């Protein structure tokens, strides 16, 4: 196994230990409301990793605002963070912001099957929801990110390093 830096090990542990992310999507314009200023959308979403297709997997409802926003504007960001420790400074809280591109694989395609299997491996309790017509899998293709491992320990991370951190150590 090739040597892995301390920061890469820290990123691997962060991603392995956290199952939710804040999902940021681009705003949807609403021209029917005079003076409306669209705001970016933000949601908390469970996520899984599909190593076969190298994508983050979300399972979302077509009724959700973030789902419609991803269909209109597929560029997204996710923030994955360690929980805030009680009584400790939060400025050094480890986190990763990830930029990616969202796509919805056609139902029953190989990518859909892979996304479903990866998601259910992490969240087996949601299996009945996968049969609901308004839910779909969304695959996020990684573009890069910014990893903050602690105070004074921040770095840009490319898609290759993110993929390496998300894949099981070999």
C-alpha positions as CSV (number, residue, x, y, z in Angstrom):
1,X,0.0,0.0,0.0
2,X,1.4,3.4,-0.9
3,X,2.2,5.9,1.8
4,X,-0.8,8.1,2.7
5,X,-0.1,11.6,4.2
6,X,-1.5,12.5,7.6
7,X,-4.0,14.9,5.9
8,X,-5.2,12.2,3.5
9,X,-5.7,9.8,6.4
10,X,-7.6,12.4,8.3
11,X,-9.8,13.1,5.2
12,X,-10.4,9.3,4.8
13,X,-11.5,9.0,8.5
14,X,-13.8,12.1,8.2
15,X,-15.6,10.7,5.1
16,X,-15.9,7.2,6.6
17,X,-17.4,8.5,9.8
18,X,-20.0,11.0,8.5
19,X,-23.2,9.9,6.8
20,X,-24.8,13.3,6.1
21,X,-23.8,16.4,4.2
22,X,-25.1,19.9,3.7
23,X,-26.1,20.1,0.0
24,X,-25.9,23.5,-1.6
25,X,-27.7,24.1,-4.9
26,X,-28.0,27.0,-7.2
27,X,-31.1,29.2,-6.8
28,X,-34.2,28.8,-8.9
29,X,-35.4,32.0,-10.5
30,X,-39.0,33.0,-9.9
31,X,-39.9,35.7,-12.4
32,X,-43.6,35.7,-11.3
33,X,-42.6,37.6,-8.1
34,X,-41.5,41.2,-8.6
35,X,-38.3,42.0,-6.9
36,X,-37.7,38.3,-6.0
37,X,-34.0,37.7,-5.2
38,X,-33.3,33.9,-5.4
39,X,-31.2,32.5,-2.6
40,X,-29.0,29.4,-2.8
41,X,-30.7,26.3,-1.6
42,X,-29.3,24.3,1.3
43,X,-30.5,20.9,2.6
44,X,-29.2,18.2,4.8
45,X,-28.9,14.9,2.9
46,X,-27.7,11.4,3.7
47,X,-25.0,10.2,1.2
48,X,-23.2,7.1,0.1
49,X,-20.2,6.4,-2.1
50,X,-20.4,4.2,-5.2
51,X,-16.8,3.1,-5.8
52,X,-17.7,1.3,-9.0
53,X,-18.9,4.5,-10.7
54,X,-16.8,6.9,-8.5
55,X,-19.7,9.1,-7.5
56,X,-21.5,10.2,-4.3
57,X,-25.1,9.0,-4.2
58,X,-28.1,10.8,-2.9
59,X,-31.7,9.5,-2.7
60,X,-34.0,12.5,-3.1
61,X,-37.7,13.2,-3.7
62,X,-38.8,14.8,-6.9
63,X,-41.0,17.1,-4.7
64,X,-38.0,18.6,-3.0
65,X,-36.7,22.0,-4.0
66,X,-33.1,20.8,-4.1
67,X,-34.0,18.1,-6.6
68,X,-35.6,20.5,-9.0
69,X,-32.7,22.9,-8.6
70,X,-30.1,20.1,-9.4
71,X,-32.1,19.3,-12.5
72,X,-31.9,23.0,-13.7
73,X,-28.4,23.6,-12.5
74,X,-26.3,20.5,-11.9
75,X,-23.3,22.2,-10.3
76,X,-23.6,21.5,-6.5
77,X,-21.5,21.7,-3.4
78,X,-21.6,19.5,-0.3
79,X,-20.2,20.2,3.1
80,X,-19.3,17.2,5.3
81,X,-18.2,18.0,8.9
82,X,-17.3,16.4,12.1
83,X,-19.8,17.0,14.9
84,X,-19.2,20.1,17.1
85,X,-17.5,18.9,20.3
86,X,-19.2,20.2,23.4
87,X,-17.1,22.9,25.2
88,X,-14.4,23.0,22.5
89,X,-13.4,25.7,20.0
90,X,-15.2,25.3,16.7
91,X,-12.7,27.1,14.5
92,X,-10.6,24.0,14.0
93,X,-13.5,21.7,13.3
94,X,-12.5,19.3,10.5
95,X,-14.6,19.6,7.4
96,X,-14.5,19.1,3.6
97,X,-16.4,21.2,1.0
98,X,-16.9,19.2,-2.2
99,X,-17.8,20.6,-5.6
100,X,-19.5,18.3,-8.1
101,X,-21.9,17.8,-10.9
102,X,-25.3,16.1,-10.3
103,X,-27.0,13.7,-12.7
104,X,-30.0,11.4,-12.4
105,X,-29.4,8.0,-13.9
106,X,-32.3,6.4,-15.7
107,X,-34.2,3.9,-13.6
108,X,-32.9,0.4,-13.8
109,X,-29.7,1.5,-15.8
110,X,-26.4,0.1,-14.6
111,X,-25.6,3.4,-12.9
112,X,-29.0,3.4,-11.2
113,X,-28.4,-0.2,-10.0
114,X,-25.0,0.7,-8.7
115,X,-26.2,3.8,-6.9
116,X,-29.1,1.8,-5.3
117,X,-26.8,-1.0,-4.1
118,X,-24.3,1.5,-2.7
119,X,-27.0,3.6,-1.0
120,X,-28.7,0.5,0.5
121,X,-25.4,-0.9,1.8
122,X,-25.1,2.2,3.9
123,X,-28.8,2.8,4.6
124,X,-30.6,-0.6,4.4
125,X,-33.6,0.8,6.3
126,X,-34.7,2.9,3.3
127,X,-35.2,0.0,0.9
128,X,-39.0,0.5,0.8
129,X,-38.5,4.2,-0.2
130,X,-36.6,3.1,-3.3
131,X,-39.8,1.7,-4.8
132,X,-41.7,5.0,-4.4
133,X,-42.2,6.7,-7.7
134,X,-41.3,10.2,-6.6
135,X,-37.8,9.2,-5.3
136,X,-34.7,9.0,-7.4
137,X,-31.0,8.5,-7.1
138,X,-28.7,11.4,-7.9
139,X,-25.1,10.7,-8.6
140,X,-22.6,13.5,-7.9
141,X,-19.4,13.4,-10.0
142,X,-16.5,14.8,-8.0
143,X,-14.7,17.9,-9.2
144,X,-12.6,18.8,-6.2
145,X,-12.8,20.3,-2.8
146,X,-11.3,22.1,0.1
147,X,-10.3,20.1,3.2
148,X,-9.8,21.8,6.6
149,X,-8.2,19.3,8.9
150,X,-7.8,21.8,11.7
151,X,-6.6,25.3,12.5
152,X,-3.9,26.1,10.0
153,X,-4.3,22.8,8.1
154,X,-6.3,23.6,5.0
155,X,-5.7,22.4,1.4
156,X,-7.3,22.0,-1.9
157,X,-8.2,18.5,-2.8
158,X,-8.6,17.3,-6.4
159,X,-11.1,14.7,-7.6
160,X,-8.4,12.0,-7.6
161,X,-7.5,12.5,-3.9
162,X,-11.2,12.7,-3.0
163,X,-11.8,9.4,-4.8
164,X,-8.8,7.8,-3.0
165,X,-10.1,9.0,0.4
166,X,-13.6,7.6,-0.3
167,X,-12.5,4.2,-1.6
168,X,-11.7,1.6,1.1
169,X,-8.0,1.5,2.0
170,X,-6.2,-1.4,0.3
